[in-house]
Amino acid sequence: MPIVVHLDVMLARRKMRSRELAELVGITEQNISLLKSGKVRGVRFDTLEAICRALDCQPGDLLRWEPDEPH
């Protein structure tokens, strides 16, 4: 998939555990795990906003587009 999630990197930079982020954001730790692994097909903007607020980052710090094939 060309969208890569770097949530694990931001958690490490902020020295925060998934459990703590889940509590701050108001979603389950399982959903944080799914986001970290990139096994989700989408994320709600309000959830993305809450994650950015909790981690003091921008959406671009969490998501990156990496094309599958060069053009």
Steps between C-alpha positions, in 0.01 A plus 500: 500500500645838408395669829739406781414573863781617728302502823751271670780748421307791654413296807869420549601865451245609761591212731135402514344155508210393282283457808554860608425630150184288481378651828577856386333451162203301626543191284602146586859387521411243232406782262833673574672171416310473172596858411866432582504194277328681213220242493225759484329626187432844643511723804247761606624857499389550861708196602798628302458841665491342847815298426681809371391696807618224737834460321545871421563428133362560151313240290801491268713379791276192520418426136722474197426421138742252344406401145497130413654546157717773351339686211 
